[in-house]
Amino acid sequence: MDQIRIRGGKPLKGSIRISGAKNAALPLMTASLLTAEKLVLTNLPFLADITTLVQLLMQHGVHVSMRGAAAGEGEGHVIELTAKEIASTTAPYDLVRKMRASVLVLGPLVARRGEARVSLPGGCAIGTRPVDLHLKGLEALGAEIELAGGYIHARAPKGLAGGHFVFPFVSVGATENLVMAASIAKGDSTLVNAAREPEVVDLCRCLVAMGAKIEGIGGDTLRIQGVPALHAAEHRVVADRIEAGTFAMAAAATGGDVELVGVNLDLIASVAEALERAGVEITATAEGVRARRANGRLTGVDVMTEPFPGFPTDMQAQMMALMAVADGASMITETIFENRFMHVPELTRMGANINVHHASAMVRGVRKLTGAPVMATDLRASVSLVIAGLAAEGETLISRVYHLDRGYERIERKLSACGADIERMGS
């Protein structure tokens, strides 16, 4: 099993091209199940989660081909997906268990074929994250849902019908599943309190390019007029705002100056606001966004995770690593997922002063962190350890870096190109 070794204390300086967003690419790929024609996605990140979903889509009968970057697409890949025939409506446990986003095949399959049998994803390292809203929403569109043997069995033998569904709380995945299903349902659908995340907006724009009729994109109420069929389209995956925010925090933690190429400041507005309060200079450039820690130490600031446009839960662990080396105290409160502070014991091994009480963590900044052997527990926790290692004195050895490979493309190469002393070591 690979490890990553970091010798910290080197300011990051240079530019980093931001990859396409994993959290946008996955639902976009499942949208291919909605049409018999070809869907082409450009600016695709090449990650372990992408490979997992390719395997799942192929067993559903999707023909998949991938190649390197298209002209003008930077480092992104191009994937072509054609679901001319649905070979299977079952998403088996062995594939779904590897990645919770696999449940996004549920809506497209039942919408197009009238049935779907998808394994329940089960729990994961950052909480149970139940799929009940996916199921209740599909019932509102006329699906019959049965849970048996660890599988969701959804049926709509006469096709889905338009419906009205109010989300009791914001759910990105459920919004994505329902907007896809509603796009080819019979009649009109309304989704109230829908997620507004840029990845949801990106999916809606792709569906519109495929012929869907969706109003209210970017707002919390989506109105979908079902159409008989979707058609071929080409779509560019939006830049990864979480990767951009992560590298901005890495620059801040090391006292560096990094340009994040290919991302708009609007995508990371809440993260930029928190960083500016902490003493980091964030500015828009012709190519993207510049993150620079110009004057002395960081200042501790409080943050609370919220649905978009609030501070993203996927940046909470990185922010904690940054606050660990800031002056003063900061309070970090997690409101989206339970059990998402598993990086705290690993950061304290490096000298961080963090106390957790229920959904909040009090971080008292220290003058320096010290390198240590640490273990990643989930995707964002793993990259928080990278940030800590970059800022620490001495050597940090991170185990279980397969978590990193799920969401960060060539992270050691991108960081080393900006002066970091970082390398991947084979087992």
N, C-alpha and C positions, 0 to 999 in steps of 0.2 A: 504494500500500500504506500502510495507516494506521501512525501512530507514536503513542507516548504520551510526553508531556512532563511532567516532575515537577520542581518547585522544592522542595527538601527543607528539613528543619529544623523542621517544624511538628508538634507532638505531636498524635496522633489522640485525639479526645475525642468520645464519643457512643455510639450503638448501631448495630449492623449486623445485619440479618436474614440468617441463614444459609440458603442455597438448598438444595433437595434435592440429593442426591449424584449426580453424573454416573456414578460407578463403580457405583452401585446401579441407576440408571435404565436404563442400557444393557442389562444382562442381563434386567431386568424387562420391557423392551419386547420382547426376543426371545422371552420366555415366551409372548407372544401367539400364536406359531406352533404352540403345543401344543394349542390348542383352536379349535373352530369358533365359539365364543361370544365375547362382547365382554369385553375386559379394559380396565378404567378405572384409570389411574394419576393420582394427584393429587400436588401439591407437586413437580411436574416442573420441573427447571431448563431454561431456554431457552438452549441452547448450540449451537455449530457441530457438535459430535459428535452431538447429538440429531438435528439436521437431516440429517446424513449417514446415520444409522441409519434414519430415517423413509424416506429415498429407497430404501434397500436393502429394507426391509420391504415397501414399496409394490410394488416389482418382483417380490416373491414372492407378491403378491396380497393383501396386508393392506390393508384399508380403514382409513384413519387420519383422525381429526379432532382438532383441538386448539383449546382456548379459554383464556381468561384464568383467573385464580385462582377456585377454588370458595370458597364462604362459609367463613370461618375458616381458609383456607389461606395467608394472608399473600400473598406475591408469587408463589407457585408456580403453574405452569400445570397444566391438566388435559388428558390425552390419552386418546382412546378408540381401541382397536385391535381390529379384527375380522378374523380369518383364516378366513373361512367356507370358502374354497377356496384351496388352494395353487396359484398359477398357474405357478410356476417353482421348481424345486429347485436352481437354479444361482445362486450368489452371484458375480457377475463381478469380475474384477480391478479394473476402473475404479472400482468402489465400495469393495471391500475394502481396496485399497491406501491409501485415505484414513484408515483407522482400524482398528487391530488388533482392537478389540472386535467387529468384524464377524464374526470366526470363531465367535462365540457362536450364530450361526444353525445351525451344523453339527449339534449334538446334537438340537435340536428338529425340524429337517427330517428327519433320518434316522429319528428316533423316530416321527414322525407319518406320513411318506410312504414310508418304507422305503429312501430314497436321498437323497443330497445331493452336490452338486458345488460345492465352495467354493474360491475362489482361495487359494493360500498367501499369507499376509500379507507374507512377506519380512522384511527387517531394518527397523530404525527408528533414530532418533537415540540411543536409550539402550540399544542392544544388540540381539542377534538374537532373543531371547525366543522360542525354538522352540515349536511346537505339538505336539511328540511325545507329551506326556502326554495331551492331548486324544484323540489317535489311539489310543494304547495302551489308554486307558480305554474307548473305544468298542468296540475289539476284544474287551475283557473282557465287554462286553454283547452280543457276537455279531455285531458289524458286520465286514464285509470292507472293508479299506482299500486303495486303490490311489493312488499318486502319479504323475501323468503330466501333462505340458504345463503345469506350474505350478499344477495344481489338485489338491485332495484329493477323491477320489471314494469316498464311503462308501455301502455297500449293505447292506441287511438286508431282503431281499424278503419274508421271513416275519415281519418285525417284530423288534425288539430283545428280548433275554431278560435276566432278572435275572443279575447277576454279582457277583464280588468283585474289588475293585481296591485295591491299596495304592499310594498316591502315594510315590515315592522321595524327593521333596521337596515342600514345600507350593506349590501353584499355585492362585491364586484363579480364573483363567479356566477352567482344566481342571475344577476342582471345580464351577463353575457349569454348564459344558457337560454334565457327566456327571449332575449331580443333575436337570437338566431332562430329559435323555434317559431316565434311569431311572424318572422319575415316571410314564411311560406305557408302560414295557417290561413284558413278560410275566414275572411272578415277582418275587422279592425281590433287592435289590442292597445291597451294603455297600461304602462308600467309607471307607478307612482313611487316616489322616494328611491328612484333608480340611482345606481352608482354613477358618479361623474368623472371618475379617474380618466386620465389621458388614454389609457389602454382601452377603456370602454368606448371612448370617442373614436379611437383608431379603428376598432372593430366595426362600429356603425358606419364609418366612412367607407370602409371596404365593402360592407354589405350593400350600401347605396351604389357603389361602383358595379356591383354584381346585379343590380336591378331592384334591390329592396326599396321600399318607400317608408322612410323613417323621418319623423319630425321631432324637434326638441333636442337634437344632439348637443351634448355638453351641458344640458340642464338636468333637473331631477325628475322630469316627467317625459317619458318617451311615448310617442304615438306611432304605431306601426300599422300600415295598411298591407295586409297579406297579399302576396302575388302568387300566381300559379307555379312559377319556377324562376330560379335565378340563372344567370349566365356567366360566361367567362369574364375575367377581369385581371388586371395587374395592379398591385398595391405595394407601396413602400412602407415597411415597418417603422413606426415612430422610434425616435432615439430613446435609449434607456435612461430615464430620469434617476433611477436608483443607482445605476453605475456612475452617472455624472455626479450625484451627490456624494457617493462614496469616495471618489477621487478628489473632490473638493475638500472633503474632511481629511483625507490623507495629506493633501498639500498643507492644510491648516495645522495639522498635528506636528508636521516636520518643519514648520516655518518656511514653507516653500512657495513657489509661484508657478502655477500650472494653467495652461489653456486647455479647456475641454472642447474639443472640436466636434461640431455636428449636433449640438444640443442648443435649444433656445432657453433663455433665462426664464421665460414664462413657465416652462415645464418644471422648474425646480424653485419656484418662487418662495414656498414656505421654508424650504431648507436654506435658501439664500438669506431669508430674513433672520432665521435663527443664527446663522453663521455671522452675519453682519453685527448682530447684537453681541456676539462673542468676540468681536474684534477682527474679523476676517473681511478683506476687501473683495467684493464680488461685483464684477462688471461685465456687461455684454461686449462682445468683440465682433468683428466682421465674420469670424469663423465659428464663434460659439460663445463660451463663457470663460472668464478668467477668474481664478481663485488665488488669492495672495494674502499671506499673513505678513503685514508690513512692519508693524510696530510692537515689538516686545511680546509679552505673554498674552495668552487668551484669558477671557473673562468667563466665569461660570454663568450659564443662563438656564432657565427652566424651559422644558418643552413637554407637550402632551400630544400623544399620537391621536389623530382624527382622520376620518375619511377625507378624500380630496375635496376642497383645496387645502385642508389642514396638513400638519406635519405627518409624513407617512410612517406607518408602523415598520416598513422595511428599511427605515433609516435610524430606527431607535438604537440598535446595538452600536452602530458606527458613531452616533452622537455621544453615547456613553463613553466609548473609548476616547473620544476627543475631550470630553469634559473631565476625564480622569487626569489630564495634564493641564487643566485650566486653573487660574487663580480663583479662590473662593469655592462656594458650594453651588450645586445645581440640583434641581429636582426633575427627574425624568419619569413621566407617568404614562403607562401603557393601557389604552382603553379598548384596543381592537382584539387582541388575542391574549388568553391566559398563558401562563407558563413560558413567557418569552424573555425571561431574564437568566437563561441558563449559561450565558456568557460571563455572568458576574463572577463565579468562582475562578474562572480562568484568568480574568482580568486582575483579580485580587492576587493571584499567584505572581503576577508581574509587578505588584506593589500598589495597585489601585486601592483607593479607600471608598468602598461602596457598601451601603446598607440598604437592604430591600425590606419594605413593609407593604405587604399585599401587592397592589398594582403600581406602587411607586418605588423609585430607587433614589436615595440621597447620595450624591457623588461629591466628595470633598477632594478637590484637586491636590495633587502632589507635585513636588518639584520635578521628579523624574520617575519613569517606569524602568524596570530592569528586565532584561531578556530572560526567558524561562521556557522550558518545554510545556506546551499547552495543547489542548485537544478541542477541535471544532465540534459543535453539537448540532448546528443547522446552518443553512446558507448564510444568513446575515450575521449570525454569531461568528462564523468563521472569518468573515472579512473584517469584523471589528478587531479580531486578534491580529490580523495583518496590519491594520492601522496602528494598533498598540505596539506591535513589533517594530514598525518603521520609526516610531517616536522614542522607543526605549533605548537605553544603553545596553550594549552587549548583544548576545545572540538569542534569538527566539526560534524555537523549532515547533512548527504547527503540524499536528497529526490530523488524520481524517479529512484531508483536503479535497476528497471527492465531493464534499458539500460545496466547496468553492466552484468546482467545475460545472455544477448545476446552473450557476447564474452569472459567472464572470468569465469572459472569453480572454484567454491568454493573459491573465492578470499579472503574472510574474514578468512577462515580456513588456507589457505596457509600463509597469513601474520601473523596471530596470532601465528602460529607455529614458527615464527622467532622473536617473542617478541613484535609484535605490539599490542597495546590496541585497538582492533577493534571488534565490534559486530554488528550483524544484529538484527534489532528490528522490530517485526511485527506491522502492523497498528492497 
